[in-house]
Each structure stands twice: as structure tokens, then as C-alpha cells.
Amino acid sequence: MFDIGLWELIIIGILGLVVLGPERLPTAVRTASQWIKTAKKMANSVKDELAQELEIEKLHSDLKKAESYSKDLNINAIPEELHESIKSLQEAARDVTRPYENSGKRVEDPEPEPAKDKE
């Protein structure tokens, strides 16, 4: 990540030992490694989220292209293979957007029915 060689690590270790002392150096190393791990996790999370958004955008653009082609051409003239591709793209777009459909709406729990007396 930082492209640090062996000699640079040795110099950093000696400087850390001189500045922090042997008592505080292990704690400082653990804290720094936790910060680096957290930064890596955040960067990977952002990268994955961007890749997912780009994939969704690509699916939407492919779907719009397929829909515009189907409007321009006669539906009966489209080969069956292309017709199946259009259907699979539409299903993929629906599957991708389905988790986000109810994100703005609040779903309330139904009222429970009263218990019936057993006699």
C-alpha cells in the first residue's frame, strides 16, 4: 500500500522506539494498524458500492437500448434469442431495484387479532 522497504521500516521502528519509548510503542503500533485496517475497509466498501452502482447503471442503459430497439423495430421481426435477452434484462433490472423499492416507505405491522377463549 505505501511501498515501504525493509530499511525504511527499520528506521521508522528505531525512531518510534526513541520517541515513544518501549512502553508506549506496542500500543501505538496496534492503534496505527487498527486505523489502517479501518481505512482499508472503508475504501473497499466504497469501491464495492461504486462497482454495484455502475453495474446497475449499465443494466439500466442496456435495458433502455433494448427498449428503444424494440420500439424502432417490429416486435415480430425480432429473433427469439433477442426477445429472451430483453426479457432477461428486464428481470435483472427488476431484481436489482426490488430491494430499494420500499426504502422510502414505512411498512406498519398489522394489528394482532385478539385471542379466542377456549371453552
C-alpha positions as CSV (number, residue, x, y, z in Angstrom):
1,M,0.0,0.0,0.0
2,F,2.7,2.5,1.0
3,D,5.6,0.7,-0.8
4,I,7.9,0.8,2.2
5,G,11.0,-1.3,2.1
6,L,12.8,-3.1,4.9
7,W,15.3,-0.3,5.7
8,E,12.5,2.2,5.9
9,L,10.6,0.0,8.4
10,I,13.8,-0.4,10.5
11,I,14.3,3.4,10.6
12,I,10.7,4.0,11.5
13,G,10.9,1.4,14.2
14,I,14.0,2.9,15.7
15,L,12.5,6.4,15.6
16,G,9.3,5.2,17.2
17,L,11.4,3.4,19.9
18,V,13.3,6.6,20.6
19,V,10.3,9.0,20.5
20,L,7.7,6.8,22.3
21,G,9.8,4.5,24.4
22,P,9.5,0.8,24.8
23,E,6.3,1.1,27.0
24,R,4.2,3.0,24.6
25,L,5.5,1.7,21.2
26,P,3.4,-1.5,21.1
27,T,0.2,0.4,21.9
28,A,1.0,3.0,19.2
29,V,1.7,0.2,16.7
30,R,-1.6,-1.5,17.5
31,T,-3.5,1.7,17.2
32,A,-1.9,2.6,13.9
33,S,-2.7,-0.9,12.5
34,Q,-6.3,-0.5,13.6
35,W,-6.5,2.8,11.8
36,I,-5.0,1.3,8.6
37,K,-7.5,-1.7,8.8
38,T,-10.4,0.7,9.2
39,A,-9.3,2.9,6.3
40,K,-8.9,-0.2,4.1
41,K,-12.3,-1.5,5.0
42,M,-13.9,1.9,4.2
43,A,-12.0,2.1,0.9
44,N,-13.1,-1.4,-0.1
45,S,-16.7,-0.6,0.9
46,V,-16.8,2.5,-1.2
47,K,-15.2,0.7,-4.1
48,D,-17.7,-2.2,-3.9
49,E,-20.6,0.2,-3.7
50,L,-19.4,2.2,-6.7
51,A,-19.0,-1.0,-8.7
52,Q,-22.5,-2.1,-7.8
53,E,-23.9,1.3,-8.8
54,L,-22.0,1.2,-12.1
55,E,-23.4,-2.3,-12.7
56,I,-26.9,-1.1,-12.0
57,E,-26.4,1.9,-14.3
58,K,-25.1,-0.4,-17.1
59,L,-28.1,-2.7,-16.7
60,H,-30.4,0.3,-17.0
61,S,-28.7,1.7,-20.1
62,D,-28.8,-1.8,-21.7
63,L,-32.4,-2.1,-20.9
64,K,-33.2,1.4,-22.4
65,K,-31.2,0.5,-25.5
66,A,-33.2,-2.8,-25.9
67,E,-36.5,-1.0,-25.3
68,S,-35.6,1.7,-27.9
69,Y,-34.6,-1.0,-30.4
70,S,-37.9,-2.9,-29.8
71,K,-39.9,0.3,-30.4
72,D,-38.0,1.1,-33.6
73,L,-38.3,-2.4,-35.0
74,N,-41.3,-4.6,-35.5
75,I,-41.7,-6.9,-32.5
76,N,-42.4,-9.8,-34.7
77,A,-39.2,-9.3,-36.7
78,I,-37.0,-9.6,-33.5
79,P,-35.4,-13.1,-33.3
80,E,-36.5,-15.2,-30.4
81,E,-33.0,-15.1,-28.9
82,L,-33.0,-11.3,-28.7
83,H,-36.5,-11.3,-27.3
84,E,-35.3,-13.6,-24.5
85,S,-32.3,-11.3,-23.9
86,I,-34.7,-8.3,-23.5
87,K,-36.8,-10.3,-21.0
88,S,-33.8,-11.3,-19.0
89,L,-32.5,-7.7,-18.9
90,Q,-35.9,-6.5,-17.7
91,E,-36.0,-9.2,-15.0
92,A,-32.4,-8.4,-13.9
93,A,-33.3,-4.7,-13.7
94,R,-36.4,-5.5,-11.6
95,D,-34.3,-7.8,-9.3
96,V,-31.7,-5.1,-8.8
97,T,-34.2,-2.4,-8.0
98,R,-36.5,-4.5,-5.9
99,P,-34.6,-4.1,-2.6
100,Y,-34.8,-0.3,-3.0
101,E,-38.5,0.0,-3.8
102,N,-39.7,0.1,-0.2
103,S,-36.7,2.1,1.1
104,G,-38.7,5.4,1.3
105,K,-42.0,3.8,2.5
106,R,-42.7,2.8,6.1
107,V,-44.4,-0.6,6.4
108,E,-46.5,-0.9,9.6
109,D,-47.2,-4.1,11.3
110,P,-50.9,-5.3,11.2
111,E,-52.9,-5.3,14.4
112,P,-52.8,-8.7,16.1
113,E,-56.2,-10.5,16.4
114,P,-57.5,-11.0,20.0
115,A,-57.1,-14.4,21.4
116,K,-60.2,-16.6,21.3
117,D,-61.4,-18.2,24.5
118,K,-61.3,-21.9,24.5
119,E,-64.4,-23.3,26.4
